Amino acid sequence: MSSIPFPFTAVVGQDDLRLALLLNAVSPAVGGVLVRGEKGTAKSTAVRALSALLPALEVVSGCRFSCDPGSPDPGCPDGPHEPGAFETRPARLVELPVGASEDRLVGALDIERALAEGVKAFEPGLLADAHRGILYVDEVNLLHDHLVDLLLDAAAMGASYVEREGVSVRHAARFLLVGTMNPEEGELRPQLLDRFGLTVEVTASREPDQRVEVVRRRLAHDDDPAAFAARWADEEAAVRARIAAARELLPSVRLGDGALRQIAATCAAFEVDGMRADIVMARTATALAAWAGRTDVLAEDVRQAALLALPHRRRRNPFDAPGLDEDRLDRTLEEFSGDDDPDPDPDPDGPGGGGDGGGQPAPDAGPRGGDTGARPEEGEGGEPQASGAGEQSAVRAAEPFRAKVLSVPGIGAGAAGRRSRARTEHGRTTGARRPRGALTKLHLAATVQAAAPHQRARGRSGPGLVLRRDDLRQATREGREGNLVLFVVDASGSMAARQRMSAVKGAVLSLLLDAYQRRDKVGLVTFRGAAAEVALPPTSSVDAAAARLESLPTGGRTPLAAGLLRAHDVLRVERLRDPARRALVVVVTDGRATGGPEPVALAGRAARLFAAEGVASVVVDCESGPVRLGLAGQLAGELGGTAVTLDELRADSLAGLVNDVRRRVA
């Protein structure tokens, strides 16, 4: 891979992405950018290219925290700094890997030396490296929640705090935060989304000519990176100069009362929570004016700011399409148009004017991914056609409800989440042990207890305590983990009554919403006719599972054994990929088995495979009618799991509460 980055101005298209990055380069107070989009859409390329456009920095010589020699941080761990000595270097691009530890992010404080020797030894982390530069988090949605909390708190406060058992270190951490994610791999929690200043949806162009140009430039860069960069040097220099000019102009930009009223009215109209959206919109509109070379914020700046700052903040369900209703936005801006805006700037070189290079469109257009129309999934614009004997068209899911908590018994050690008990780095303290490697979480009481019997031998006769490294104890903690929730859904003819299948889909959709909130991975296996299929391999994208569920047709026989065996294969492969993540299998069926030879016996043998391996399972009994055979309950027994009815899945179900009490009494 070449060490020469792809030039920022050579990126084809992606106007909204480039504009959002440039606005943050002009005004880091905007709060960073979250870039959402499918793989292969130049997300990482554009972010890495931005660092070359930022002005060079003057830093205090020898300071590991990049202090500004003009105003060094008075609390810098490497300070106090003597005036005079400084060096100049480019702005850094620091990348946070998905598997990074907390100590790698915030820095490592040597607790053993601090307690045993009284020495405050601190090794800076990535937040210190990123100070006054760019912190880039690829696949931010796959980071553990507590790491996302730490970096977003640092971004909001402009400082990082490291505290270990009464020993604390603080250092400045002001950086441009950029995160990229593929929504198909799962979403961020809404409260974390809100901490990113702007968001941009990116997609690959469907225009053949533009795609050809993307390939042409990529191949040219790979063949001779230096020559390719030289071709774009003038455009890069122009944008670099424009960023510097906009930074100088920014303090002079006036945000009038009319623009402020439009900002407040827009945030209210889209029902965003809190006041962060108003503040981010104000800062973004101001940066847009400075980027355009103006000292007044216009209505067009407010509109563009809304398209960048509000889509990830508006109230919506997890399965709703992102984006803003632009007609509603225009009506709101028109209704609250102020009288103090000056005449529009007649200069055609507006917010996305020159400096773009290559004759491309300027990065000033609103987000193209904000269409709130229905997604073209099957079953949306019309029911899919039947494709086999006995097949019925898909029915819509009933309204989802709040589902009761289903969990995996025992204690795991998987990825952080909110479903089942697990040994974690964060959570309530449950015990202590000798440290294995570096000490991170001190168990003070256990440490004192281990050291107390040796005080006389160590010469201590008065108050105080003499500690040795062998006395130190690591706290063990218990929290919650996310699981793999694998849905095995019966789509056969016995389930095909439209009212019942609608209720079944509503129940599964409710469990998917619960999985989204509990940070689970989900998968979907369906069986009908003569075979089973993996409708959705395990993924963190619950909305992808919801889309597949919505378009699920029904009909035919019930190959229950085939469905269970296919689910067993999915779990086997997933264990190899992620052995720490425990699975919860949710079988949604009435328990009837009619497909293939000896269907009942085969289904029983397949179910006992799960029981033998200790896989947690729940059977959602979909049987209805006055005469019930209880086959789902028998299946649950062979799986080694439990059975619940559709009604018992509701968190507020009286029947579910009664059965829970009965199980506890038994």
Secondary structure by P-SEA (a helix, b strand, c coil): cccccccccccccaaaaaaaaaaaaacccccbbbbbcccccaaaaaaaaaaaacccccccccccccccccccccccccccccccccccccccccccccccccccccbbbaaaaaaacccbbbbbccccccccbbbbbcccccccaaaaaaaaaaaaacbbbbbccccbbbbbbbcbbbbbbccccccccaaaaaaccbbbbbbccccaaaaaaaaaaaaaaaacaaaaaaaaaaaaaaaaaaaaaaaaacccccccaaaaaaaaaaaaaacccccaaaaaaaaaaaaaaaaaccccccaaaaaaaaacccccccccccccccccaaaaaaaaaaaacccccccccccccccccccccccccccccccccccccccccccccccccccccccccbbbbccccccccccccccccccccccbbbbcccccccccccccccccccaaaaaaaaaccccccccccccbbbbccccbbbbbbbbbbbbbcccccccccccccaaaaaaaaaaaaaaaaaaaaabbbbbbbbbccccccccccccccaaaaaaaaaacccccccaaaaaaaaaaaaaaaaaaacccbbbbbbbbcccccccccaaaaaaaaaaaaaaaabbbbbbbcccccccccaaaaaaaaaaccccccccccccccaaaaaaaaaaaac
